[in-house]
Amino acid sequence: MMLLRVVPAGLYVGRAHVLVERSLLVNRRAWLTVVSGFCEPLFYLFAMGVGLGSLVGEVAGVSFVAFLAPALLAASAMNGAIYDATFNIFFKFKYARLYDAMLATPLGPVDVAVGEITWALLRGGLYAAGFLTVMLVMGLLASPWALLALPASLLVAFSFASVGMACTTFMRSWQDFDLIQLALMPMFLFSTTFFPLTVYPPAVGAVVECLPLYHAIELMRKLCAGVVEPALLGHAAYFVVMAGVGVVVSARRLGVLLLR
């Protein structure tokens, strides 16, 4: 109930779950589209991890496929959440005018923001759960601590979804989404997904350590390997702050754009 105390009356009525129910109903016939997002990291795992991994050997003391899989788990949670929180929300906002209709009901901008971010979180979590199951079948989970990778994936997905929605409220046209790809692709390639941080010069490594996907990958790798240390709390705190900023910016921007 803390949210009720800090949000002005009319902006939040505690009905965000209605948007999640709507998304479930809308996507029940488009389940193949939703599930297809799980295939990309799976293809990367078999092509790069199993195929190329047979030539690479060990990386950072483990097989290349065991090194790569947790990184793809983090990337799977990121992609599933951020794509739903950007392209789909932009269409609903700019073209379908769906949120204008929602705000004609008792729902407020914060309900809309939390509801849409939660749906994106569920989608990202679905991808992460499926990928984690594949890792279990392949014997890539070295410790029972790997079970915590699923809630960690949900935290990562929620953070990226909230920031993705916040960015979407600033988009003016479909061409602006090239900026999303411009941010995601280099982050995917250089956030220690395919090689350890030690290959970078110190200055470049310091920049990489600031990237959100780097923290997600470190979180997944340590949990999957059973390395539980205080540094994990730092990685988790990064995403808690990131999620909080994203939700606040999304709610305020929706309030400005839809209630003006």
N, C-alpha and C positions, 0 to 999 in steps of 0.2 A: 503493500500500500504506500510505500515511500514515494512511488511515482506520482500518486495522486496529490501528494503534498507539494511537489515541486513543479508540477505542470498546471497552468491556469485552467480553470473550469471551461469546458467546451472543447479543449484540445485532446483530452483523453477521457474515455468513458469505460475502459476496461473490456472492450469488445473486439480486441485484435484477433481472437480465435475465429471470428466469423470469416475473416479474409482467408485464413488457412483452410477452413472448410470449403470455401468457394473454390480455391485453387485445386483442392483435391477433386472436387466434382468436375471442374473444367478439364483437368488433365487425365481423368480416368480412361478416356478414349484415346488419349495421346501418350499412353505409357511408353510406347516404343521410342518416341522422341526423347522422353525423359531418361530412359535407361541407356540410350545410345551414347550419352556423355561419359558413361563408364568405360566405353571401349577404347578411347584414345590412350589413357595411361596403361591399359592392359596390353595394347599393341606395343607401346614403348617398352614395357617390361619384357616381353618375349623377344622383340627385335634387338633392343640394346642390351638388356640384362642377360638373357639366355644366349642370344646369337653372338653379339659382340663380346659379351662377358667371357665366352670360351677362349677368346684371344687375349683378353686383357689380364685375366688372372685375378689376383687379390688387390683390393684398394683399402687402405687404412686398416689392414689386418683381417679383413673379411672378404669373401668372394664378391665380385662386382655386382652380381644380381642381388645379394643381400645388402650391399651398400646402396644400390639404386632403388630398391622396392620401397623403403620408407619415404624416400624423397617423392616418388610418384604418388604415394598415399597422400602426402601433404598437398601436392599439386592437384590431385583429384578432388580433394575437399575445396580447394581454392576455386578451381574452374567451375565446379558444379554450382557453387554459391554465387560467384560473381557474374556469370553469364545470365543467370536467372534474375539477378538484381539489377542488371543493366538493360539489356535488349528488351526483355519482356516488360519491364516497368516503364521504359521509355515509350513503348507502343501504347500501353494503357494510359499513360499520362498525356502524350501529345496527340494521339490519333483516335483512340477509342473514347477518350474523355471519361474513362471509367471512374476516376477519383472524384471528379466533379459530382457524379451521381452518388457516390458513397458519402460525400460530405453533406449531401442533402438529407441524409439519414442522421440518426444520433451519433454516428461515428465521427471521431475527430482526427486531425492530421497525425497525431501520435499513434492512434490505433492503426491507421493505414501504414505508417512506417514500420511499426513493430510486427504487424501481420504479414506484410510482404517480406520483411527480412527473415521472419520465422520460416516462411515457406521456402525461401532460398536456402536457409540453414538445413531444412529437412532434405532438400535435394542434394546439397553437398554431403550431408551425412549419409544419404543412401549410397552415393558413389563410394564414400570412404568405407562403409560397412562391406560393400561388395568386394572392394579391392583387398580389404583386410582378410576376408574369407579366402581369396585366392592365395594370399601370402601364407595363410595357415595351411592350406592344402599343399603348397610347394615346400613347406618346412622352413620358411624364412622368419618365423617368430621364435626367437631364442629364449624367451622368458615369459612367465605368466603376467609380468608387468605390461606386456604388449596389449592386454585387455584395456588398459587405460588409453591406448592410442585412439579408441573410438570416441570417448568423450573429448579427448584433445582435438580430434578432427572436427567435432561439432563446434568447439570453441573457435577453431580456425575458420570454419565455414561461416559462423555467425559474424566474425570480425570482417571478413572479406565482403560478405553480403551487405553489411551496414555501410561500409566505406563505398562499395559499388553503388548502392542506392543514393548515397550522398553525392557522388560524382554525377550520377545520372540526372539529378535535379539541375545541374549546370549545363547539360547538353542542349544544343540548339537544333541539331539535325543529325541524320544518320552518319554523315561524314565525320562527326566528332568522335564516333566510336573507334576510329583509327587510333586515337590517343590511348584507348583502353588496350588495344593490341600492342601498341608501342611500349606500354608499361609491362604487360603480362609476359610477352615472349622473351625479352631480355632477362626479366626476373626469373623465368623458368630455366633459361639456359645457364645463367651465371650464379644462381644462389646455391652453389655446391650440389646441384642435382646429380651431375655426372662425374664430379671430381671433388676432392677435398679442398678446404679453404687454404691449405698450405701451398697450393700451386700459384697463388696470387702474390704479387709484391705487397708489402705491408700496407701501403696507402690504398691500394685497390681492395685489399681484404677488409680494411676498416669500413669502406663504403658498402661492401657486400653484407657485412654484419648488421647494417642498418635496415636491410630489406626485410619486409615481413615474411616472405617465403623462406628466407634463410632460417628465421626463428622457428617456423613451422617444421622445416626439415630436421633441424636439430632436435626439436621436441619428439618427433616421430622416431628418429634414429635411436635416440637414447632409450625411449620406452620399449621399442621393439627388441633392443639388445639387452634390456634389463638393467641399464645403467641409471639408477635413481640417485640424483644428486641435487643440491640446492639450486643449481643453475636452471633446473627445470621450472622452478617457480618464477625466475626472471623471464623465461620465454613465455610462460602462461600470462604473466602480468602485462607483457607487451600487447598481447591480444585482448586482454580485458580493457586496457586503455583505448586500444584501437576500436573495439566494438562500441565503447561508450561514446567516443567522439563521433563515430559514424551515425549512431542512433540520434544523438542530439542534433547534428547538422541536418540529417534527413528530415526529422520532424519539423525543425524550424524552417527549412526551405519549402517543405510542402505547405506549411502554414502560410508562408509569405506568398507562394505562387497560387494556392487554391482558395485562399480566403480574402484576397485583395479585392 
